[in-house]
């Protein structure tokens, strides 16, 4: 998987190492930023415990409170 991601990122002109977990994290963050419920994200990521999924919300809140306010205070 890493080889495929590296090949695609190189052909796209991305000069940064990208790991599969970064894509997974980006996917979860994108879903959260666009209003997906944590329960849905938990299911899509295959997390058994909701606490694991809540880490994404906590990390996102630290980096951009405005985005989360839009999501949770609609």
ZAKEFI-919411 format. One line per 3 residues: number of its first residue (from 1); for each residue x, y, z of N, C-alpha, C. Coordinates in pm, whole numbers, padded with zeros to 5 digits, always signed. Example, Ala and Ser with C-alpha at 12.3 -4.5 7.8 and 13.67 -1.06 7.14 Angstrom:
2
1 = +01319,-00569,+00780,+01230,-00450,+00780,+01320,-00330,+00780 | +01285,-00225,+00708,+01367,-00106,+00714,+01290,+00003,+00787;
//
This chain:
74
1 = +00083,-00119,+00000,+00000,+00000,+00000,+00088,+00126,+00000 | +00193,+00124,+00082,+00281,+00241,+00087,+00345,+00269,-00048 | +00383,+00162,-00118,+00446,+00179,-00249,+00349,+00245,-00346;
4 = +00225,+00202,-00346,+00124,+00259,-00437,+00101,+00406,-00404 | +00087,+00437,-00276,+00066,+00576,-00234,+00186,+00661,-00272 | +00306,+00608,-00252,+00426,+00683,-00287,+00431,+00710,-00437;
7 = +00399,+00611,-00517,+00401,+00627,-00661,+00299,+00730,-00708 | +00180,+00725,-00653,+00075,+00821,-00690,+00112,+00961,-00645 | +00164,+00976,-00523,+00200,+01109,-00474,+00316,+01167,-00555;
10 = +00411,+01085,-00593,+00522,+01132,-00676,+00472,+01178,-00813 | +00383,+01102,-00874,+00332,+01141,-01005,+00246,+01267,-00997 | +00190,+01294,-00878,+00111,+01416,-00858,+00198,+01536,-00820;
13 = +00329,+01512,-00808,+00420,+01621,-00774,+00425,+01654,-00626 | +00380,+01562,-00543,+00385,+01584,-00398,+00521,+01538,-00349 | +00598,+01631,-00294,+00734,+01601,-00251,+00741,+01571,-00102;
16 = +00642,+01503,-00052,+00633,+01475,+00091,+00599,+01328,+00107 | +00653,+01264,+00209,+00620,+01124,+00234,+00479,+01116,+00292 | +00398,+01033,+00230,+00260,+01016,+00275,+00241,+00869,+00315;
19 = +00185,+00849,+00433,+00162,+00714,+00484,+00012,+00682,+00480 | -00024,+00555,+00470,-00166,+00516,+00467,-00246,+00571,+00586 | -00184,+00575,+00703,-00258,+00625,+00821,-00293,+00773,+00806;
22 = -00208,+00849,+00738,-00238,+00990,+00715,-00363,+01005,+00629 | -00380,+00917,+00532,-00501,+00921,+00449,-00624,+00887,+00532 | -00610,+00790,+00619,-00721,+00751,+00707,-00759,+00867,+00799;
25 = -00660,+00933,+00854,-00684,+01047,+00943,-00750,+01162,+00865 | -00700,+01188,+00745,-00757,+01294,+00662,-00903,+01264,+00628 | -00931,+01139,+00598,-01068,+01095,+00567,-01160,+01123,+00685;
28 = -01119,+01083,+00803,-01200,+01103,+00923,-01219,+01252,+00951 | -01113,+01330,+00938,-01122,+01474,+00963,-01213,+01541,+00861 | -01204,+01501,+00737,-01291,+01556,+00632,-01438,+01526,+00663;
31 = -01466,+01404,+00702,-01603,+01368,+00738,-01653,+01453,+00854 | -01571,+01467,+00956,-01607,+01547,+01073,-01632,+01692,+01035 | -01543,+01748,+00954,-01557,+01889,+00913,-01682,+01914,+00831;
34 = -01732,+01810,+00768,-01851,+01825,+00684,-01978,+01774,+00751 | -01970,+01758,+00884,-02091,+01733,+00961,-02130,+01589,+00983 | -02045,+01494,+00948,-02079,+01354,+00971,-02082,+01326,+01122;
37 = -02183,+01254,+01169,-02188,+01220,+01311,-02071,+01129,+01351 | -02025,+01145,+01474,-01914,+01063,+01522,-01945,+00914,+01513 | -02070,+00876,+01532,-02108,+00735,+01526,-02086,+00679,+01386;
40 = -02113,+00759,+01284,-02092,+00716,+01145,-01943,+00702,+01118 | -01865,+00800,+01162,-01721,+00795,+01142,-01663,+00674,+01215 | -01711,+00649,+01334,-01666,+00533,+01412,-01691,+00404,+01333;
43 = -01808,+00392,+01276,-01842,+00273,+01200,-01756,+00259,+01075 | -01737,+00369,+01003,-01657,+00365,+00880,-01511,+00330,+00907 | -01459,+00376,+01020,-01319,+00348,+01054,-01301,+00214,+01123;
46 = -01412,+00155,+01167,-01404,+00025,+01234,-01358,+00032,+01377 | -01380,+00147,+01441,-01342,+00160,+01582,-01446,+00090,+01669 | -01399,+00011,+01763,-01490,-00053,+01857,-01541,+00045,+01961;
49 = -01452,+00134,+02007,-01487,+00227,+02113,-01505,+00367,+02056 | -01608,+00436,+02101,-01633,+00572,+02054,-01523,+00668,+02101 | -01458,+00633,+02210,-01350,+00720,+02261,-01237,+00732,+02159;
52 = -01212,+00626,+02086,-01107,+00629,+01984,-01142,+00730,+01875 | -01267,+00731,+01835,-01312,+00823,+01731,-01315,+00966,+01781 | -01347,+00985,+01907,-01354,+01120,+01963,-01220,+01192,+01960;
55 = -01112,+01117,+01949,-00978,+01178,+01939,-00974,+01272,+01819 | -01038,+01235,+01708,-01040,+01320,+01590,-01108,+01453,+01621 | -01217,+01448,+01694,-01288,+01570,+01730,-01203,+01657,+01822;
58 = -01135,+01595,+01916,-01051,+01670,+02009,-00934,+01734,+01935 | -00871,+01661,+01845,-00760,+01716,+01768,-00808,+01829,+01679 | -00922,+01812,+01619,-00975,+01914,+01529,-01012,+02040,+01607;
61 = -01067,+02024,+01726,-01104,+02140,+01807,-00981,+02223,+01842 | -00872,+02158,+01871,-00750,+02229,+01907,-00696,+02309,+01789 | -00715,+02259,+01667,-00656,+02326,+01553,-00749,+02429,+01489;
64 = -00879,+02409,+01496,-00970,+02503,+01431,-01108,+02504,+01498 | -01122,+02579,+01606,-01250,+02583,+01677,-01364,+02632,+01590 | -01339,+02722,+01497,-01446,+02774,+01411,-01512,+02665,+01328;
67 = -01432,+02574,+01277,-01487,+02466,+01195,-01579,+02378,+01278 | -01536,+02339,+01397,-01618,+02255,+01481,-01742,+02325,+01531 | -01733,+02454,+01555,-01851,+02528,+01597,-01956,+02523,+01488;
70 = -01915,+02533,+01363,-02008,+02524,+01252,-02073,+02387,+01248 | -01994,+02282,+01273,-02046,+02146,+01267,-02143,+02118,+01381 | -02105,+02155,+01503,-02183,+02117,+01619,-02288,+02220,+01662;
73 = -02277,+02342,+01614,-02372,+02446,+01656,-02458,+02496,+01540 | -02491,+02407,+01450,-02573,+02445,+01335,-02707,+02498,+01378;
//
